[in-house]
């Protein structure tokens, strides 16, 4: 059956641009409060489901960091009347593909299946069962725990992971966004089965769920499948909103010794929410500053002119509350001070003067030109729908995306950076051998 899916993809390819230029998004709410977002498209005989819960690592208890990830990984290990092996075999027998992911804001569960009714019925039954009725079997817990602990140990051996964990910990301090999604080893080690059950009971409820459906269905069919997948969850209540994130009022520097020939740097500050009114000016400005790879200002200064790093990027990660603004690079230990100085100079100049009209025009052209590639498959559309739902973005977000990009002016970019980016208040984290 997996070969059947592969054949279908080869025959039909990705969605045509005409089909996705302005997707017709339908929306409704189930009786238990779960919100459904649906796009009907018949380009390929497949359906993509994506279910998101406000149950990321920001919801981890203070003394049990890693609990959200533990729950997500245990979901497929057992459900009512099914053990983990049965779940895997049932999905494999119809060629369905299941995956899960866990970040700071969301826990996400995805299913992809052929749209033929009998096949889809079998896949959806399994998917609904594991989301609604997980059993968290004790015999699987230790295997998943060991896997998580091995992963955490490996992170300690990677300077890239060390710098990332240190950056988030020091940037967000006591805010829940400081919780690493992969957890802390000593806390993962003491998670008990009851903790998994209680977390699932609290957060896997209709009032805390959104589901995106994209594919070869009509609205009537989508309503049926949505009800089967999340309609059986208890209504529950949505969790309280996370606290605001307080930005730092001063520079901060953290040096971590690590036996490597390269120094890994993360430089940044608290950024913006996902629905921030400055989102598009900051997004376009950052594309020019460091988000566009080799043609960005940071890359031109640090890679092209000085050869100090293979790559250097900057990016905003907008979340429910203000997420981070990050500049990330690796350079030889003896070049670390110079590279950091050049980053500071480049950011300061950009904030003071903004981009040129030529840079702005090129950025708009590249962003709008590549936008169709971000929604050219069922999965990509589903991922976008999930973000629209979770972050309460306008229903016409995809339809008006290019218009909003093209409407941004030079003055808006400059003003938004001066309001939101402060070169004299950056957190600088260095991990390396110098």
Secondary structure by P-SEA (a helix, b strand, c coil): caaaaaaaaaacccccccccccccccccccccbbbbbbbbbccccbbbbbbbcccccccccccccaaaaaaaaacccccccccaaaaaaaaaaacccccccccccbbbbbbbbbccaaaaaaaaaaaaaaaccccccccaaaaaaaaaaaaaaaaaacaaaaaaaaaaaaacccccccccccccaaaaaaccaaaaaaaaacccccccbbbbbbccccaaaaaaaaaaaccccccccccccccbbbbbcbbbbbbbbccccbbbbbbbcccccccccaaaaaaaaaaaaccccccccccccccccccccccccccccccccbbbbcccccccccaaaaaaaaaaaaaaaaaaccccaaaaaaaaaaaaaacccccccaaaaaaaaaaaaaaccccccccaaaaaaaaccaaaaaaaaaacccccbbbbbbbccc
